[in-house]
Amino acid sequence: MQIVKNSILVGLALLLGFGITAQKKLDLNNPEHAVKAMRKVQSSLKDGEEIVYWWEGNVYSRIPGEKDRLLFTYQAMNIRATKTLQDKERGYGFQMVSRELLLYLDPKTGEVLDTWQNPFTGEEVKVIHVNNDPVNSRYPTFAKSSRGDYRFPGKVVGGTVFLNFEIPLFYTNPLGGDYQEYVGGTYPAMELFFFSVSEEELCNAKKNTADDVVINWARISKWLPWMKMNDRVGQLIFSGSGKKLENWDKLPEILKKTIKEEYPIYVSAPSLDDQRPNQTSWTVFKEYIDQKRSQKK
């Protein structure tokens, strides 16, 4: 009897040990684990823990029949946090809040631009940096939905996880009138995101976040409204790369200095219960113009 009892205890110990081992690693084919892995890329499994992304790059013009021109370089950051959601039907999920800042720099001096001499019109214009507060996820991510179980959107190659996202945008232009469906005035754009992270880092269930995430970003869009390009043919191409940072203090000095002096709210993420509508370069510019006009009255 004692031998049987000991055998049962050993068996239980092995099963418990296997369970603990299994819990040490996220299974990307498991819908709930896949959602957690995506959350680790985007933010942290810990509610309210602030995560900072940083990236830098270039902005080019593209006009048919002309050579592309380097108009600006830039420094950018996004600070974010997530909260856990539990739903009876959809299971485990999360939702993210964030705000983002992108500073346009002089490509020759590297200094933050306050005004810009438009080479296409000859006019000096006020530079309105990307100052979008908030940029929250519109919809939460859950393990289950009406479309089925959540599937991790990445691919594992040689121990590295790669994720690609193409996000076509088509806004009603906030600067337009009430007849856009007849005369145009919508705002099309395309955002391209590429993330890479080590599989070991991402699937380590003991870690709340994946620290070694690298990001590449591109954007194709119309001229920025503050450039005052009217209806000239052409578009902008943004490209850049960066990474998830250990903390806010790891940002480049030019970003930290400008944030402290001009954009102090960007030292932290929005409230987890933030319900404000998202901002874009166009809505921010509209607020800027409306404020200027009201001051003249």
N, C-alpha and C positions, 0 to 999 in steps of 0.2 A: 504493500500500500504506500509506503514511504517513497519507493522508487517511482511509482506512478505519479504521486503528488509532486515529487521533484521534477519529473518530466513535464508535467503541466505547467509548473512555475517557469521552467526554462523556456517552454513554448510561448507562454505569455510574454516573457521578457523579450524574446526574439521578435514577436509581433509588435510589441510596444516600441522596440528599438527600430523596427522597420518603419513604423508610423512616424516616429520622430525624424528619421532620415528622409522619408518622403516629403515631410513638411518643410524641409530645408530648401527645397527647390520648387519654383513655380513651373507648372506644366503649361506651355503655350497653347496646347490643344484643348485645355480645359477652359470653358468660357469664363468662369469666375477668375481663374488665374490669369487669363489673357487680359481681362479688364484691369487687374492689378498691375500687370506688366506695363500696359499702356499708361496707367496712372503714374508708375515709377519713371517712365520716360518724360511725361509731361510735368510731373510735379513730385509729390511724396504721398506715401500711404498714410502718413500722419496728418490728421485734420488740422488745417491752419498753419502747417509748417511752410514758411516762405521759401520759394525757390527762385533763383535768378538765372536768366539766360542772357548771354551777351553775344553780339555778332557785329562784324564790320564789313564794309565793302564799297562798291562803286555804283554810280548812277550814270547811265549813258542815254543820249538822245538817239533816236532812229527816225530819219526822214527819207522817204523814197528819193533816190538820185543823189544823196549826200553821204559822205562818210559819217560813221557814228562818232559822236563827240563825248568825251568824258566831262560831264558837267559838275559832278560833286563826288566826294568820298563821304562816308558816313560812319558814325558810331551809334550803336543801338542796344537797347536792353528791354527786357520784359521781366516784371516781378509778379509772381503768381502764388496761388494756394488752392487747395482742393478740400472738399468735404465728402465724407462717406454718405451714401444713400443706400437704404435697404427697402426693397419693394416685395410685396407678397408674390406678385406674378413675375416680376422681372429680375428678382434676386439682387445680388450685390451690384453697386454702381457708384459713380462719383460725378461731381460737377466742379468746374474750375472757374475761378475769378482771376483777373489780371489787369494790369495796365502796362502800356508800352511807350517808349520814347525813342525817337530816332533823330539825331542831330546831323544836319547837312554841314559838311566841312568844305573849305576851300581846298581843291586838290593840289595846289602848289604849296600852301603854307600849313595846311592841316588845322587851321583855326576855325572855330565855330562861326558860321556866317550869320550876320544880322541883316545885311542887304546883299543883293546879287545883281550884277550887271547882265541883263538878259542879252546874250549874243545874237539872238534871232530878231529882237525888236529894238535893241539899243536902249531900252528903258531900265532904270534901276528900280528894283522892286524889293519889298519887305519879305524876308524869308520866314515862313511859318513852319517850324519843325514839327515832325510827327509827335503829337502829344495826346495820345488816345487813352482816355480814362472814362469808362473801363473798356476792356476787350474781353468779355466773359464768354464762356461757352454757351451757345444758345440752347443746346439740348444736353441733358445728362447722358452718360454712357452706362449701359446696364449689361449684365451677362446674358439676358434674354430680351427679345423684342418681338414685334409682330413679323419681323423678317427672319426670325430664327435665332439661334445661339450666336453670341458674339464670337467673331473669329479674329485672332490677332493679325493685324494688317502688315506684318513684317516677314522677312525671310532671313533664315539663319544660314550663313556661309562661313565655314572655317572658324567657328567660334565667335563670329561677329553678327549682330542683328542689324539688318538694314530695313529702313522704313521710308517709303516714298508717298507723298501726298500731293495731288494736284487739286487745287481749289479754284474753280472758275467762279468769278464774282460778277453779278449783274445788278447794280443798284439803280433805284430811282434817284437821279441826281438831286440832292437837296438844294442846289443853287438854281434849279430849273423852275419853270412855271407850272401851270395847271394843265398844259396841253402837250405833254411830252409824248403821249402815244400817237400824236399826229405829226409832230415835228422832230422827234428824237430828243436827245438830251439825257439818255440813260448813261450810266457809268460802268462800262465793262472793264474787267481786269482779270489777271490770272496770277495766283500765288502758287509757288512750287516749293515744297519742303522736302528735305532729305535728312534723316536722322541715322546715326550709327552708334551702337553701344555694344560692349562685350556681352556675350550670352551669359557668362558666369556672373557678371555684375547684375544684369537684368533679372535673372532667374533666382538669385539668392533671396530666399523668402525671409531671411533674417534682417535684410536691409530695407529701410523705408523708401529709399530713392536710389536711382542709378546715377552714380557720380560722373561717369566718364562719357556722357552723351555729347556727341559732336553734331552740329547742325549746319546745313547749307540751305540757303534761301535765295529764291529769285522771284521777281515780280515784273509783270508786263502790264502797263497801264497807260492811260491818257496823261497828257501834261498835267502837272499839279496846278490847282486853281490859282495859287499865289504867283505863278509864273506869268500870268496875264497873256496867255498865248491865243486867246480867242478861239477861233475855229481852224487854226492852222493844222495842216496835216502832219502827223507824226505821233510818236509815243516815247515812253520812257522804259528803260530796262534796268532793273535793280539786280545786283548779284552780291552775294556775301557769304561768309562762313563764321562760325563761332562755336560756343560750347556752353554747357551748363556749368555755372560757377559754384565754388564752395560756399560763398556768401556774398553779400552786397559789397563788402569792402574789397573784393577782388576785381571789381570793375576798373577799367582804365581811369586815370586821374581826370581826364577831360570830361568824362561822363559824371563822375562823382562831384566834381567842382560845379558843373552846370546844374546838376540836380539840386545840390544844397543851396545854390544861389537863386535859382529860377523855378525849379519844379520840385519842391520839398516833399510833396506827397508820394513821390516815386521811391522813397526809401522803404515803403511797405506796400503790401498788396491790399486790394479793396477788402471790405468786409465779406465774409463767406456768404452772407445773406443779401449781398448787393443785388438789387433789382433794376438798376438804371439801364436805359438803352445804351447799346454800344456806340462808341465814337469812331469816326473815320477822319482822314485828312480833310474830307469835304465838309463834314459837319462841324469840325473844329474851325475851319476857315470861315464857314458861314457865321458862326458865333462871333468871330473876330471882326468880320465886316459889319455885321449888325450892330455890334458895340460901337465901332467907329462912327457909323452913321447916326446912332442915337446921341452920341456926344456932340455932333455938329448941329443938332436941332436946338 
